[in-house]
Amino acid sequence: MSDGDEQLLRGRVYGRDHDDPNPGPLPHQTYAVLVGGPLDGLLLDITGWRPEEIEDGVALMTELGRWPGGRALYDPRPPGGPGVVCRFHYSGDTP
Protein backbone atom coordinates (compact mmCIF):
# COMPACT_ATOMS: atom_id res chain seq x y z
CA MET A 1 0.00 0.00 0.00
CA SER A 2 1.35 3.43 -0.84
CA ASP A 3 1.68 6.36 1.59
CA GLY A 4 -1.24 8.04 -0.20
CA ASP A 5 -3.45 4.99 0.41
CA GLU A 6 -2.49 4.96 4.09
CA GLN A 7 -3.35 8.65 4.49
CA LEU A 8 -6.70 8.06 2.78
CA LEU A 9 -7.63 5.40 5.38
CA ARG A 10 -6.53 7.23 8.57
CA GLY A 11 -9.42 8.43 10.73
CA ARG A 12 -12.04 6.77 8.53
CA VAL A 13 -14.54 4.26 9.84
CA TYR A 14 -14.32 0.71 8.45
CA GLY A 15 -17.31 -0.11 6.28
CA ARG A 16 -18.17 3.48 5.34
CA ASP A 17 -18.35 4.21 1.64
CA HIS A 18 -15.11 5.67 0.23
CA ASP A 19 -17.05 8.61 -1.19
CA ASP A 20 -19.08 9.26 1.98
CA PRO A 21 -18.92 13.01 2.64
CA ASN A 22 -18.33 12.31 6.36
CA PRO A 23 -16.32 9.06 6.61
CA GLY A 24 -15.02 9.85 10.10
CA PRO A 25 -16.27 8.92 13.56
CA LEU A 26 -19.67 10.04 14.83
CA PRO A 27 -20.37 11.45 18.29
CA HIS A 28 -21.75 9.05 20.88
CA GLN A 29 -20.32 6.00 19.08
CA THR A 30 -17.57 3.74 20.44
CA TYR A 31 -14.61 2.79 18.27
CA ALA A 32 -11.61 0.48 18.23
CA VAL A 33 -8.54 1.59 16.29
CA LEU A 34 -7.16 -0.92 13.77
CA VAL A 35 -3.38 -1.09 14.09
CA GLY A 36 -1.10 -2.59 11.46
CA GLY A 37 -1.97 -4.65 8.41
CA PRO A 38 -4.03 -3.56 5.42
CA LEU A 39 -6.61 -1.60 7.45
CA ASP A 40 -4.11 0.30 9.63
CA GLY A 41 -5.53 3.60 10.87
CA LEU A 42 -9.20 2.79 10.28
CA LEU A 43 -11.70 2.93 13.13
CA LEU A 44 -14.07 0.03 13.77
CA ASP A 45 -17.48 0.94 15.21
CA ILE A 46 -18.01 -1.37 18.20
CA THR A 47 -20.96 0.49 19.69
CA GLY A 48 -23.13 -2.00 21.57
CA TRP A 49 -20.63 -4.86 21.41
CA ARG A 50 -20.46 -7.05 24.53
CA PRO A 51 -17.02 -7.46 26.18
CA GLU A 52 -16.78 -11.07 25.04
CA GLU A 53 -17.39 -10.00 21.42
CA ILE A 54 -14.49 -7.56 21.69
CA GLU A 55 -12.27 -10.22 23.30
CA ASP A 56 -12.89 -12.54 20.33
CA GLY A 57 -11.24 -10.11 17.89
CA VAL A 58 -12.44 -9.61 14.33
CA ALA A 59 -12.00 -10.90 10.77
CA LEU A 60 -12.72 -7.95 8.45
CA MET A 61 -13.33 -8.25 4.71
CA THR A 62 -10.84 -6.32 2.60
CA GLU A 63 -9.47 -6.12 -0.92
CA LEU A 64 -6.19 -4.77 0.50
CA GLY A 65 -4.93 -7.92 2.23
CA ARG A 66 -2.82 -10.83 1.07
CA TRP A 67 -5.90 -12.41 -0.54
CA PRO A 68 -8.15 -9.86 -2.28
CA GLY A 69 -11.69 -10.48 -1.04
CA GLY A 70 -10.27 -12.27 2.01
CA ARG A 71 -10.24 -11.14 5.61
CA ALA A 72 -7.73 -9.31 7.77
CA LEU A 73 -7.55 -10.67 11.32
CA TYR A 74 -7.29 -8.28 14.28
CA ASP A 75 -6.96 -9.07 18.00
CA PRO A 76 -7.87 -6.70 20.88
CA ARG A 77 -5.38 -4.74 22.98
CA PRO A 78 -5.86 -2.14 25.79
CA PRO A 79 -7.55 1.28 25.30
CA GLY A 80 -6.23 4.05 23.12
CA GLY A 81 -7.74 7.54 23.29
CA PRO A 82 -11.07 9.39 23.63
CA GLY A 83 -14.00 7.36 22.33
CA VAL A 84 -11.68 4.39 21.76
CA VAL A 85 -12.17 1.49 24.15
CA CYS A 86 -9.46 -0.69 22.64
CA ARG A 87 -7.10 -1.23 19.77
CA PHE A 88 -7.29 -4.21 17.46
CA HIS A 89 -3.81 -5.24 16.30
CA TYR A 90 -3.28 -7.03 12.99
CA SER A 91 -2.46 -10.73 13.35
CA GLY A 92 -2.67 -12.00 9.75
CA ASP A 93 -4.85 -12.63 6.72
CA THR A 94 -7.16 -15.44 5.71
CA PRO A 95 -8.73 -16.18 2.32
FENHU-V458526 format. One record per backbone hydrogen bond with DSSP energy under -1.0 kcal/mol. CO is the residue of the C=O (numbers start at 1). NH is the residue of the N-H. Records with the same first field share a line. If there is no record, write none. Layout:
BEGIN
CO = NH, NH
END
This chain:
BEGIN
2 = 6
3 = 7
4 = 8
5 = 9
6 = 10
9 = 12
12 = 43
13 = 16
17 = 20
23 = 13
26 = 29
30 = 46
31 = 85
32 = 44
33 = 88
34 = 41
35 = 90
37 = 40
39 = 42
41 = 11
42 = 34
43 = 14
44 = 32
46 = 49
50 = 53, 54
51 = 55
52 = 56
54 = 57
58 = 74
60 = 72
62 = 69
67 = 70
70 = 62
71 = 94
72 = 60
73 = 91
74 = 58
75 = 89
77 = 87
81 = 84
83 = 31
86 = 33
87 = 77
88 = 35
89 = 75
92 = 73
94 = 71
END
